């Protein structure tokens, strides 16, 4: 099972770059667009 990384970044170009690099390195990624959604994703991943 791959490690998971939650990235909160408002710049689309940086999100795309991180997505490409992290998935190529074998990580499972989530890229919510705002802090409220990031908190929701983080909380649901913990349970």
C-alpha positions in Angstrom: 0.0 0.0 0.0 1.5 3.4 -1.0 2.1 6.2 1.5 -0.4 9.0 1.3 0.4 12.7 1.0 -2.1 15.5 1.4 -1.0 18.7 -0.4 -2.8 22.0 0.0 -1.6 24.5 -2.7 -3.6 27.2 -4.4 -1.3 27.5 -7.5 -2.5 25.1 -10.2 1.0 24.8 -11.8 2.6 23.8 -8.6 -0.2 21.3 -7.8 0.3 19.7 -11.2 4.1 19.6 -10.8 3.7 18.0 -7.3 1.2 15.5 -8.6 3.4 14.3 -11.4 6.5 14.1 -9.1 4.8 12.4 -6.2 2.8 9.9 -8.1 5.9 9.0 -10.1 7.7 8.4 -6.8 4.9 6.0 -5.8 2.9 8.1 -3.4 -0.9 8.3 -3.3 -1.9 12.0 -3.4 -4.8 14.2 -2.5 -4.9 17.8 -3.7 -7.9 19.7 -2.1 -8.1 23.3 -3.3 -8.7 24.9 0.1 -8.0 24.5 3.8 -11.6 23.5 4.8 -11.6 20.7 2.3 -8.1 19.6 3.3 -9.2 19.3 7.0 -12.2 17.2 5.9 -9.9 14.9 3.8 -7.4 14.6 6.6 -10.0 13.8 9.2 -11.7 11.1 7.0 -8.3 9.5 6.2 -7.6 9.1 10.0 -10.7 7.0 10.6 
